[in-house]
Amino acid sequence: MSLCMQRKSIRRYEKTPVSDDMLESLLRSAMQAPSAVNQQPWRFVIIKNKDLLEKLSTVSKGAWPLKEAPIGILTVFKDDFKRKEMVPQDMAAATQNILLEATHQGLGAVWIGVYPRAERMDEIKSILNLENGEPFSLIALGHPAEDQTIKPRFDAQRIQVIE
């Protein structure tokens, strides 16, 4: 079964730390994502501080998994890029690569939406004292402490074939 078919949003985590090797593998995968004109608009903020994770867990209803996650990853898009209109797609590809690599590593992760919600972006910048770039997504990450059974989502009615 492919990684795409194994990936599931995991919101509860064991206390076991994520190894530095695993973390590096996640970031290598993120940076391997495609980007328009190879602009690679990303940078990544790794959050291990429990107080900061707890504060970040309140930026939206869906951010609560950060409270018990051993690690959080904030994806940030840089201020300088060639194709501004393509940055959201580039950042989404990098975020998805992290989620897929987490699955490959046996980790659990969930994508917490940030961009384009200005109030979330501003609150995150304030909590983390970010001066450069704009927050795109938060990822709560850890060893899964919940059922990883996948529910198939395939729906043939959502497909249109044009010949």
OpenMM code with the backbone's topology and positions (N, CA, C; nanometers):
from openmm import Vec3, app, unit

residues = "MET SER LEU CYS MET GLN ARG LYS SER ILE ARG ARG TYR GLU LYS THR PRO VAL SER ASP ASP MET LEU GLU SER LEU LEU ARG SER ALA MET GLN ALA PRO SER ALA VAL ASN GLN GLN PRO TRP ARG PHE VAL ILE ILE LYS ASN LYS ASP LEU LEU GLU LYS LEU SER THR VAL SER LYS GLY ALA TRP PRO LEU LYS GLU ALA PRO ILE GLY ILE LEU THR VAL PHE LYS ASP ASP PHE LYS ARG LYS GLU MET VAL PRO GLN ASP MET ALA ALA ALA THR GLN ASN ILE LEU LEU GLU ALA THR HIS GLN GLY LEU GLY ALA VAL TRP ILE GLY VAL TYR PRO ARG ALA GLU ARG MET ASP GLU ILE LYS SER ILE LEU ASN LEU GLU ASN GLY GLU PRO PHE SER LEU ILE ALA LEU GLY HIS PRO ALA GLU ASP GLN THR ILE LYS PRO ARG PHE ASP ALA GLN ARG ILE GLN VAL ILE GLU".split()
positions = [
    Vec3(0.0849, -0.1172, 0.0000),
    Vec3(0.0000, 0.0000, 0.0000),
    Vec3(0.0900, 0.1244, 0.0000),
    Vec3(0.0568, 0.2219, -0.0819),
    Vec3(0.1381, 0.3429, -0.0925),
    Vec3(0.1257, 0.4288, 0.0336),
    Vec3(0.2211, 0.5183, 0.0507),
    Vec3(0.2165, 0.6102, 0.1652),
    Vec3(0.0899, 0.6943, 0.1631),
    Vec3(0.0460, 0.7336, 0.0437),
    Vec3(-0.0757, 0.8151, 0.0335),
    Vec3(-0.1954, 0.7409, 0.0915),
    Vec3(-0.1978, 0.6101, 0.0724),
    Vec3(-0.3107, 0.5310, 0.1206),
    Vec3(-0.2954, 0.4920, 0.2684),
    Vec3(-0.1787, 0.5157, 0.3275),
    Vec3(-0.1548, 0.4868, 0.4688),
    Vec3(-0.1675, 0.6103, 0.5578),
    Vec3(-0.1506, 0.7292, 0.4994),
    Vec3(-0.1496, 0.8528, 0.5774),
    Vec3(-0.2861, 0.8801, 0.6393),
    Vec3(-0.2824, 0.9166, 0.7650),
    Vec3(-0.4035, 0.9517, 0.8387),
    Vec3(-0.3673, 1.0628, 0.9369),
    Vec3(-0.4590, 1.1537, 0.9604),
    Vec3(-0.4355, 1.2583, 1.0599),
    Vec3(-0.4379, 1.1949, 1.1985),
    Vec3(-0.3284, 1.2103, 1.2700),
    Vec3(-0.3142, 1.1567, 1.4053),
    Vec3(-0.3043, 1.2757, 1.5003),
    Vec3(-0.3888, 1.2755, 1.6026),
    Vec3(-0.3976, 1.3902, 1.6940),
    Vec3(-0.3563, 1.3599, 1.8373),
    Vec3(-0.3244, 1.2364, 1.8671),
    Vec3(-0.2817, 1.1987, 2.0026),
    Vec3(-0.1485, 1.1260, 1.9931),
    Vec3(-0.0586, 1.1595, 2.0869),
    Vec3(0.0793, 1.1131, 2.0772),
    Vec3(0.1296, 1.0572, 2.2093),
    Vec3(0.2214, 0.9622, 2.1974),
    Vec3(0.2931, 0.9120, 2.3144),
    Vec3(0.3933, 1.0187, 2.3578),
    Vec3(0.4466, 1.0023, 2.4757),
    Vec3(0.5452, 1.0987, 2.5278),
    Vec3(0.6850, 1.0778, 2.4680),
    Vec3(0.7044, 0.9662, 2.3984),
    Vec3(0.8343, 0.9335, 2.3407),
    Vec3(0.8816, 1.0460, 2.2485),
    Vec3(1.0047, 1.0930, 2.2657),
    Vec3(1.0537, 1.2001, 2.1787),
    Vec3(1.0752, 1.1517, 2.0345),
    Vec3(1.0713, 1.2439, 1.9414),
    Vec3(1.1031, 1.2170, 1.8018),
    Vec3(1.2535, 1.2361, 1.7864),
    Vec3(1.3205, 1.1367, 1.7279),
    Vec3(1.4666, 1.1441, 1.7161),
    Vec3(1.5087, 1.2537, 1.6183),
    Vec3(1.6296, 1.3028, 1.6370),
    Vec3(1.6840, 1.4044, 1.5466),
    Vec3(1.6965, 1.3492, 1.4051),
    Vec3(1.7303, 1.2201, 1.3919),
    Vec3(1.7392, 1.1595, 1.2585),
    Vec3(1.6035, 1.1597, 1.1887),
    Vec3(1.4981, 1.1269, 1.2633),
    Vec3(1.3637, 1.1296, 1.2053),
    Vec3(1.3267, 1.2713, 1.1640),
    Vec3(1.3559, 1.3661, 1.2496),
    Vec3(1.3249, 1.5056, 1.2216),
    Vec3(1.3990, 1.5532, 1.0961),
    Vec3(1.5255, 1.5183, 1.0852),
    Vec3(1.6013, 1.5573, 0.9660),
    Vec3(1.5406, 1.4956, 0.8403),
    Vec3(1.4984, 1.3706, 0.8498),
    Vec3(1.4354, 1.3036, 0.7366),
    Vec3(1.3060, 1.3757, 0.6951),
    Vec3(1.2274, 1.4203, 0.7931),
    Vec3(1.1049, 1.4959, 0.7640),
    Vec3(1.1372, 1.6254, 0.6885),
    Vec3(1.2398, 1.6939, 0.7344),
    Vec3(1.2756, 1.8229, 0.6737),
    Vec3(1.3397, 1.8048, 0.5361),
    Vec3(1.4168, 1.6987, 0.5197),
    Vec3(1.4724, 1.6684, 0.3870),
    Vec3(1.3589, 1.6414, 0.2887),
    Vec3(1.2586, 1.5679, 0.3345),
    Vec3(1.1434, 1.5382, 0.2488),
    Vec3(1.0672, 1.6653, 0.2144),
    Vec3(1.0496, 1.7523, 0.3119),
    Vec3(0.9802, 1.8793, 0.2874),
    Vec3(1.0519, 1.9602, 0.1805),
    Vec3(1.1827, 1.9680, 0.1918),
    Vec3(1.2607, 2.0494, 0.0996),
    Vec3(1.2758, 1.9857, -0.0376),
    Vec3(1.2322, 1.8619, -0.0507),
    Vec3(1.2335, 1.7941, -0.1806),
    Vec3(1.1048, 1.8214, -0.2597),
    Vec3(1.0124, 1.8919, -0.2000),
    Vec3(0.8839, 1.9203, -0.2647),
    Vec3(0.9043, 2.0040, -0.3914),
    Vec3(0.8139, 1.9873, -0.4868),
    Vec3(0.8211, 2.0733, -0.6058),
    Vec3(0.7837, 2.2169, -0.5695),
    Vec3(0.8406, 2.3103, -0.6441),
    Vec3(0.8015, 2.4501, -0.6254),
    Vec3(0.8147, 2.5237, -0.7586),
    Vec3(0.7283, 2.6212, -0.7780),
    Vec3(0.7271, 2.6980, -0.9025),
    Vec3(0.8626, 2.7635, -0.9255),
    Vec3(0.9117, 2.7534, -1.0462),
    Vec3(1.0437, 2.8043, -1.0860),
    Vec3(1.1505, 2.7739, -0.9811),
    Vec3(1.1338, 2.6625, -0.9131),
    Vec3(1.2274, 2.6167, -0.8098),
    Vec3(1.2548, 2.7242, -0.7049),
    Vec3(1.1522, 2.8017, -0.6705),
    Vec3(1.1723, 2.9135, -0.5778),
    Vec3(1.1924, 2.8712, -0.4328),
    Vec3(1.1475, 2.7511, -0.3980),
    Vec3(1.1663, 2.6986, -0.2631),
    Vec3(1.1426, 2.8075, -0.1572),
    Vec3(1.0189, 2.8548, -0.1445),
    Vec3(0.9915, 2.9706, -0.0599),
    Vec3(0.9876, 2.9398, 0.0895),
    Vec3(1.0241, 2.8225, 0.1289),
    Vec3(1.0004, 2.7763, 0.2646),
    Vec3(1.1180, 2.7908, 0.3596),
    Vec3(1.0803, 2.7950, 0.4840),
    Vec3(1.1705, 2.7672, 0.5964),
    Vec3(1.0855, 2.7008, 0.7026),
    Vec3(1.1500, 2.6385, 0.8001),
    Vec3(1.0787, 2.5560, 0.8971),
    Vec3(1.1252, 2.5910, 1.0380),
    Vec3(1.0284, 2.6050, 1.1262),
    Vec3(1.0571, 2.6342, 1.2666),
    Vec3(1.0173, 2.5090, 1.3455),
    Vec3(1.1134, 2.4523, 1.4158),
    Vec3(1.0896, 2.3323, 1.4962),
    Vec3(1.0623, 2.3774, 1.6388),
    Vec3(0.9485, 2.3361, 1.6923),
    Vec3(0.9085, 2.3783, 1.8265),
    Vec3(0.9061, 2.2558, 1.9175),
    Vec3(0.9950, 2.2563, 2.0159),
    Vec3(1.0017, 2.1480, 2.1146),
    Vec3(0.9614, 2.1969, 2.2528),
    Vec3(0.9599, 2.3272, 2.2712),
    Vec3(0.9286, 2.3879, 2.3998),
    Vec3(0.7808, 2.3655, 2.4343),
    Vec3(0.7548, 2.2969, 2.5456),
    Vec3(0.6173, 2.2606, 2.5840),
    Vec3(0.5294, 2.3834, 2.6087),
    Vec3(0.5856, 2.4891, 2.6687),
    Vec3(0.5076, 2.6105, 2.6931),
    Vec3(0.4625, 2.6743, 2.5611),
    Vec3(0.5526, 2.6783, 2.4644),
    Vec3(0.5167, 2.7352, 2.3346),
    Vec3(0.4156, 2.6475, 2.2616),
    Vec3(0.4333, 2.5156, 2.2703),
    Vec3(0.3366, 2.4252, 2.2074),
    Vec3(0.1977, 2.4437, 2.2690),
    Vec3(0.1946, 2.4623, 2.4000),
    Vec3(0.0655, 2.4839, 2.4666),
    Vec3(0.0014, 2.6150, 2.4211),
    Vec3(0.0809, 2.7210, 2.4099),
    Vec3(0.0273, 2.8487, 2.3614),
    Vec3(-0.0225, 2.8361, 2.2180),
    Vec3(0.0541, 2.7667, 2.1344),
    Vec3(0.0142, 2.7485, 1.9946),
    Vec3(-0.1118, 2.6634, 1.9815),
    Vec3(-0.1365, 2.5782, 2.0805),
    Vec3(-0.2537, 2.4890, 2.0747),
    Vec3(-0.3858, 2.5650, 2.0852),
    Vec3(-0.3790, 2.6942, 2.1125),
    Vec3(-0.5012, 2.7743, 2.1265),
    Vec3(-0.5272, 2.8673, 2.0078),
    Vec3(-0.4432, 2.8620, 1.9044),
    Vec3(-0.4595, 2.9563, 1.7926),
    Vec3(-0.5823, 2.9252, 1.7068),
    Vec3(-0.6344, 2.8037, 1.7193),
    Vec3(-0.7579, 2.7670, 1.6492),
    Vec3(-0.8177, 2.6447, 1.7188),
    Vec3(-0.9439, 2.6148, 1.6872),
    Vec3(-1.0079, 2.4968, 1.7454),
    Vec3(-0.9315, 2.3693, 1.7134),
    Vec3(-0.8771, 2.3620, 1.5932),
    Vec3(-0.8080, 2.2413, 1.5491),
    Vec3(-0.6637, 2.2302, 1.5922),
    Vec3(-0.6124, 2.3285, 1.6651),
    Vec3(-0.4712, 2.3276, 1.7041),
    Vec3(-0.4445, 2.2522, 1.8340),
    Vec3(-0.5489, 2.2016, 1.9008),
    Vec3(-0.5315, 2.1371, 2.0321),
    Vec3(-0.4311, 2.0216, 2.0344),
    Vec3(-0.4073, 1.9464, 1.9249),
    Vec3(-0.3091, 1.8375, 1.9327),
    Vec3(-0.1676, 1.8844, 1.9683),
    Vec3(-0.1379, 2.0113, 1.9427),
    Vec3(-0.0044, 2.0623, 1.9772),
    Vec3(0.0214, 2.0563, 2.1270),
    Vec3(-0.0839, 2.0585, 2.2053),
    Vec3(-0.0703, 2.0585, 2.3512),
    Vec3(-0.0017, 1.9321, 2.4024),
    Vec3(-0.0272, 1.8189, 2.3378),
    Vec3(0.0344, 1.6948, 2.3841),
    Vec3(0.1397, 1.6401, 2.2893),
    Vec3(0.1634, 1.7086, 2.1788),
    Vec3(0.2652, 1.6640, 2.0833),
    Vec3(0.4052, 1.6924, 2.1380),
    Vec3(0.4979, 1.5997, 2.1174),
    Vec3(0.6353, 1.6283, 2.1604),
    Vec3(0.7058, 1.7298, 2.0712),
    Vec3(0.6505, 1.7497, 1.9522),
    Vec3(0.7150, 1.8431, 1.8596),
    Vec3(0.6104, 1.9062, 1.7687),
    Vec3(0.6370, 2.0285, 1.7307),
    Vec3(0.5547, 2.0973, 1.6316),
    Vec3(0.6462, 2.1522, 1.5242),
    Vec3(0.5965, 2.1541, 1.4024),
    Vec3(0.6715, 2.2144, 1.2923),
    Vec3(0.5846, 2.3253, 1.2345),
    Vec3(0.6398, 2.4439, 1.2283),
    Vec3(0.5742, 2.5560, 1.1630),
    Vec3(0.6404, 2.5755, 1.0277),
    Vec3(0.5611, 2.5720, 0.9217),
    Vec3(0.6149, 2.6050, 0.7899),
    Vec3(0.5929, 2.7543, 0.7692),
    Vec3(0.6945, 2.8191, 0.7177),
    Vec3(0.6934, 2.9645, 0.6997),
    Vec3(0.7356, 2.9946, 0.5568),
    Vec3(0.6610, 3.0826, 0.4904),
    Vec3(0.7095, 3.1226, 0.3587),
    Vec3(0.7835, 3.2539, 0.3691),
    Vec3(0.8952, 3.2572, 0.2988),
    Vec3(0.9853, 3.3706, 0.3017),
    Vec3(0.9222, 3.4921, 0.2335),
    Vec3(0.9796, 3.6068, 0.2586),
    Vec3(0.9293, 3.7313, 0.2010),
    Vec3(0.9764, 3.7543, 0.0577),
    Vec3(1.0824, 3.6862, 0.0185),
    Vec3(1.1370, 3.7084, -0.1160),
    Vec3(1.1130, 3.5853, -0.2032),
    Vec3(1.0380, 3.6035, -0.3097),
    Vec3(1.0098, 3.4938, -0.4013),
    Vec3(0.9805, 3.5490, -0.5395),
    Vec3(0.9904, 3.4590, -0.6371),
    Vec3(0.9729, 3.4978, -0.7768),
    Vec3(0.8276, 3.4930, -0.8213),
    Vec3(0.7532, 3.3955, -0.7731),
    Vec3(0.6147, 3.3738, -0.8169),
    Vec3(0.5230, 3.3692, -0.6955),
    Vec3(0.4853, 3.4848, -0.6465),
    Vec3(0.4043, 3.4957, -0.5251),
    Vec3(0.2758, 3.4144, -0.5340),
    Vec3(0.2117, 3.4150, -0.6492),
    Vec3(0.0835, 3.3464, -0.6634),
    Vec3(0.0963, 3.1942, -0.6494),
    Vec3(0.2176, 3.1419, -0.6613),
    Vec3(0.2375, 2.9977, -0.6519),
    Vec3(0.2828, 2.9519, -0.5133),
    Vec3(0.3130, 3.0459, -0.4256),
    Vec3(0.3647, 3.0118, -0.2931),
    Vec3(0.2712, 2.9186, -0.2146),
    Vec3(0.1389, 2.9414, -0.2118),
    Vec3(0.0545, 2.8477, -0.1359),
    Vec3(0.0659, 2.7026, -0.1842),
    Vec3(0.0750, 2.6828, -0.3166),
    Vec3(0.0900, 2.5473, -0.3680),
    Vec3(0.2251, 2.4883, -0.3265),
    Vec3(0.3298, 2.5696, -0.3346),
    Vec3(0.4629, 2.5230, -0.2955),
    Vec3(0.4643, 2.4812, -0.1481),
    Vec3(0.4044, 2.5651, -0.0642),
    Vec3(0.4035, 2.5373, 0.0798),
    Vec3(0.3183, 2.4147, 0.1130),
    Vec3(0.2072, 2.3994, 0.0409),
    Vec3(0.1220, 2.2823, 0.0628),
    Vec3(0.1959, 2.1543, 0.0249),
    Vec3(0.2721, 2.1590, -0.0835),
    Vec3(0.3492, 2.0418, -0.1247),
    Vec3(0.4531, 2.0055, -0.0183),
    Vec3(0.5207, 2.1050, 0.0367),
    Vec3(0.6205, 2.0787, 0.1410),
    Vec3(0.5538, 2.0217, 0.2666),
    Vec3(0.4384, 2.0765, 0.3030),
    Vec3(0.3650, 2.0276, 0.4199),
    Vec3(0.3223, 1.8824, 0.3987),
    Vec3(0.2675, 1.8533, 0.2817),
    Vec3(0.2245, 1.7166, 0.2524),
    Vec3(0.3432, 1.6201, 0.2551),
    Vec3(0.4588, 1.6633, 0.2049),
    Vec3(0.5768, 1.5761, 0.2094),
    Vec3(0.6147, 1.5424, 0.3532),
    Vec3(0.6019, 1.6373, 0.4437),
    Vec3(0.6290, 1.6094, 0.5856),
    Vec3(0.5317, 1.5039, 0.6368),
    Vec3(0.4042, 1.5193, 0.6035),
    Vec3(0.3032, 1.4233, 0.6499),
    Vec3(0.3297, 1.2837, 0.5947),
    Vec3(0.3677, 1.2752, 0.4692),
    Vec3(0.3963, 1.1443, 0.4093),
    Vec3(0.5223, 1.0819, 0.4686),
    Vec3(0.6241, 1.1623, 0.4904),
    Vec3(0.7467, 1.1090, 0.5510),
    Vec3(0.7211, 1.0667, 0.6950),
    Vec3(0.6371, 1.1402, 0.7662),
    Vec3(0.5999, 1.0998, 0.9025),
    Vec3(0.5357, 0.9616, 0.8996),
    Vec3(0.4472, 0.9383, 0.8050),
    Vec3(0.3842, 0.8075, 0.7896),
    Vec3(0.4902, 0.7018, 0.7626),
    Vec3(0.5818, 0.7321, 0.6723),
    Vec3(0.6905, 0.6391, 0.6393),
    Vec3(0.7752, 0.6053, 0.7624),
    Vec3(0.7965, 0.7036, 0.8489),
    Vec3(0.8792, 0.6847, 0.9689),
    Vec3(0.8020, 0.6190, 1.0841),
    Vec3(0.6723, 0.5937, 1.0641),
    Vec3(0.5904, 0.5359, 1.1712),
    Vec3(0.5444, 0.6396, 1.2721),
    Vec3(0.5528, 0.7659, 1.2353),
    Vec3(0.5091, 0.8736, 1.3230),
    Vec3(0.3642, 0.9112, 1.2902),
    Vec3(0.3039, 0.9856, 1.3793),
    Vec3(0.1712, 1.0402, 1.3556),
    Vec3(0.1827, 1.1909, 1.3437),
    Vec3(0.0997, 1.2493, 1.2590),
    Vec3(0.1048, 1.3935, 1.2380),
    Vec3(-0.0313, 1.4437, 1.1931),
    Vec3(-0.0546, 1.5715, 1.2180),
    Vec3(-0.1767, 1.6347, 1.1683),
    Vec3(-0.1421, 1.7758, 1.1211),
    Vec3(-0.1985, 1.8121, 1.0067),
    Vec3(-0.1818, 1.9447, 0.9472),
    Vec3(-0.2830, 2.0373, 1.0118),
    Vec3(-0.2354, 2.1447, 1.0700),
    Vec3(-0.3209, 2.2455, 1.1321),
    Vec3(-0.3168, 2.3690, 1.0425),
    Vec3(-0.4318, 2.4046, 0.9881),
    Vec3(-0.4382, 2.5151, 0.8938),
    Vec3(-0.4089, 2.6492, 0.9584),
    Vec3(-0.3275, 2.7285, 0.8918),
    Vec3(-0.2931, 2.8623, 0.9386),
    Vec3(-0.3237, 2.9638, 0.8280),
    Vec3(-0.2488, 2.9587, 0.7191),
    Vec3(-0.2669, 3.0500, 0.6061),
    Vec3(-0.3967, 3.0162, 0.5351),
    Vec3(-0.4758, 3.1122, 0.4945),
    Vec3(-0.4560, 3.2573, 0.4887),
    Vec3(-0.5243, 3.3328, 0.6024),
    Vec3(-0.5519, 3.2670, 0.7135),
    Vec3(-0.6232, 3.3300, 0.8251),
    Vec3(-0.5301, 3.4278, 0.8981),
    Vec3(-0.5471, 3.5553, 0.8727),
    Vec3(-0.4583, 3.6598, 0.9258),
    Vec3(-0.4503, 3.6560, 1.0775),
    Vec3(-0.5630, 3.6298, 1.1459),
    Vec3(-0.5595, 3.6284, 1.2927),
    Vec3(-0.4718, 3.5154, 1.3448),
    Vec3(-0.4747, 3.4010, 1.2790),
    Vec3(-0.3888, 3.2882, 1.3194),
    Vec3(-0.2428, 3.3195, 1.2895),
    Vec3(-0.2198, 3.3726, 1.1711),
    Vec3(-0.0828, 3.4064, 1.1322),
    Vec3(-0.0224, 3.5071, 1.2296),
    Vec3(-0.0987, 3.6109, 1.2637),
    Vec3(-0.0497, 3.7148, 1.3545),
    Vec3(-0.0245, 3.6599, 1.4944),
    Vec3(-0.1144, 3.5745, 1.5425),
    Vec3(-0.0973, 3.5185, 1.6767),
    Vec3(0.0268, 3.4299, 1.6837),
    Vec3(0.0483, 3.3502, 1.5822),
    Vec3(0.1670, 3.2633, 1.5784),
    Vec3(0.2937, 3.3472, 1.5734),
    Vec3(0.2925, 3.4513, 1.4907),
    Vec3(0.4093, 3.5393, 1.4829),
    Vec3(0.4387, 3.6023, 1.6189),
    Vec3(0.3347, 3.6384, 1.6909),
    Vec3(0.3507, 3.6979, 1.8230),
    Vec3(0.4053, 3.5961, 1.9238),
    Vec3(0.3474, 3.4779, 1.9271),
    Vec3(0.3907, 3.3736, 2.0218),
    Vec3(0.5366, 3.3370, 2.0001),
    Vec3(0.5770, 3.3241, 1.8734),
    Vec3(0.7126, 3.2779, 1.8414),
    Vec3(0.8108, 3.3911, 1.8110),
    Vec3(0.7638, 3.5155, 1.8215),
    Vec3(0.8474, 3.6317, 1.7900),
    Vec3(0.9089, 3.6217, 1.6507),
    Vec3(0.8276, 3.5824, 1.5534),
    Vec3(0.8754, 3.5723, 1.4157),
    Vec3(0.8779, 3.7097, 1.3531),
    Vec3(0.9907, 3.7453, 1.2978),
    Vec3(1.0029, 3.8754, 1.2337),
    Vec3(1.0082, 3.8647, 1.0827),
    Vec3(1.0525, 3.7510, 1.0309),
    Vec3(1.0662, 3.7337, 0.8862),
    Vec3(0.9783, 3.6205, 0.8379),
    Vec3(0.9058, 3.6446, 0.7296),
    Vec3(0.8234, 3.5417, 0.6704),
    Vec3(0.6829, 3.5383, 0.7287),
    Vec3(0.6010, 3.4514, 0.6692),
    Vec3(0.4615, 3.4378, 0.7100),
    Vec3(0.4291, 3.2921, 0.7399),
    Vec3(0.3655, 3.2641, 0.8537),
    Vec3(0.3266, 3.1266, 0.8857),
    Vec3(0.2288, 3.0708, 0.7821),
    Vec3(0.2530, 2.9466, 0.7428),
    Vec3(0.1638, 2.8804, 0.6478),
    Vec3(0.0857, 2.7665, 0.7126),
    Vec3(0.1562, 2.6752, 0.7783),
    Vec3(0.0890, 2.5619, 0.8425),
    Vec3(0.1640, 2.5216, 0.9683),
    Vec3(0.0899, 2.4612, 1.0589),
    Vec3(0.1483, 2.3998, 1.1784),
    Vec3(0.1265, 2.2499, 1.1662),
    Vec3(0.2246, 2.1734, 1.2092),
    Vec3(0.2122, 2.0281, 1.2087),
    Vec3(0.2434, 1.9790, 1.3488),
    Vec3(0.1458, 1.9120, 1.4107),
    Vec3(0.1699, 1.8439, 1.5381),
    Vec3(0.2240, 1.7059, 1.5024),
    Vec3(0.3232, 1.6602, 1.5788),
    Vec3(0.3966, 1.5422, 1.5378),
    Vec3(0.4423, 1.4612, 1.6581),
    Vec3(0.4358, 1.3307, 1.6459),
    Vec3(0.4862, 1.2435, 1.7513),
    Vec3(0.4592, 1.0979, 1.7182),
    Vec3(0.4934, 1.0111, 1.8109),
    Vec3(0.4626, 0.8693, 1.7960),
    Vec3(0.3143, 0.8516, 1.8266),
    Vec3(0.2403, 0.7855, 1.7379),
    Vec3(0.0941, 0.7782, 1.7523),
    Vec3(0.0490, 0.7061, 1.8784),
    Vec3(-0.0543, 0.7621, 1.9406),
    Vec3(-0.1171, 0.7003, 2.0580),
    Vec3(-0.2670, 0.6855, 2.0316),
    Vec3(-0.3014, 0.6574, 1.9062),
    Vec3(-0.4420, 0.6359, 1.8708),
    Vec3(-0.4481, 0.5413, 1.7519),
    Vec3(-0.5659, 0.4928, 1.7249),
    Vec3(-0.5895, 0.3993, 1.6152),
    Vec3(-0.5470, 0.4607, 1.4820),
    Vec3(-0.4739, 0.3834, 1.4030),
    Vec3(-0.4258, 0.4317, 1.2743),
    Vec3(-0.5009, 0.3675, 1.1572),
    Vec3(-0.6151, 0.3068, 1.1849),
    Vec3(-0.6922, 0.2431, 1.0794),
    Vec3(-0.7396, 0.3475, 0.9789),
    Vec3(-0.7181, 0.3186, 0.8532),
    Vec3(-0.7544, 0.4101, 0.7455),
    Vec3(-0.8963, 0.3807, 0.6984),
    Vec3(-0.9721, 0.4866, 0.6779),
    Vec3(-1.1051, 0.4747, 0.6183),
    Vec3(-1.0918, 0.5157, 0.4718),
    Vec3(-1.1199, 0.4250, 0.3788),
    Vec3(-1.1079, 0.4607, 0.2368),
    Vec3(-1.2004, 0.5775, 0.2009),
    Vec3(-1.1487, 0.6688, 0.1197),
    Vec3(-1.2249, 0.7872, 0.0810),
    Vec3(-1.2583, 0.7897, -0.0680),
    Vec3(-1.2156, 0.6874, -0.1403),
    Vec3(-1.2380, 0.6866, -0.2847),
    Vec3(-1.3867, 0.6960, -0.3154),
    Vec3(-1.4211, 0.7849, -0.4093),
    Vec3(-1.5599, 0.8028, -0.4511),
    Vec3(-1.5618, 0.8230, -0.6024),
    Vec3(-1.6001, 0.7194, -0.6745),
    Vec3(-1.5996, 0.7240, -0.8208),
    Vec3(-1.6897, 0.8342, -0.8757),
    Vec3(-1.7892, 0.8768, -0.7994),
    Vec3(-1.8798, 0.9826, -0.8460),
    Vec3(-1.8108, 1.1195, -0.8536),
    Vec3(-1.6937, 1.1314, -0.7976),
    Vec3(-1.6198, 1.2578, -0.8027),
    Vec3(-1.5256, 1.2648, -0.9235),
    Vec3(-1.5367, 1.1674, -1.0121),
    Vec3(-1.4470, 1.1604, -1.1271),
    Vec3(-1.5250, 1.1897, -1.2537),
    Vec3(-1.4707, 1.2753, -1.3353),
    Vec3(-1.5269, 1.3037, -1.4669),
    Vec3(-1.4220, 1.2686, -1.5703),
    Vec3(-1.4590, 1.1910, -1.6668),
    Vec3(-1.3670, 1.1545, -1.7746),
    Vec3(-1.4119, 1.2262, -1.9018),
    Vec3(-1.3204, 1.2952, -1.9628),
    Vec3(-1.3469, 1.3637, -2.0893),
    Vec3(-1.2613, 1.2973, -2.1957),
    Vec3(-1.3258, 1.2466, -2.2985),
    Vec3(-1.2509, 1.1775, -2.4055),
    Vec3(-1.2592, 1.2568, -2.5336),
] * unit.nanometer
topology = app.Topology()
chain = topology.addChain("A")
for resn in residues:
    res = topology.addResidue(resn, chain)
    for name in ("N", "CA", "C"):
        topology.addAtom(name, app.Element.getBySymbol(name[0]), res)
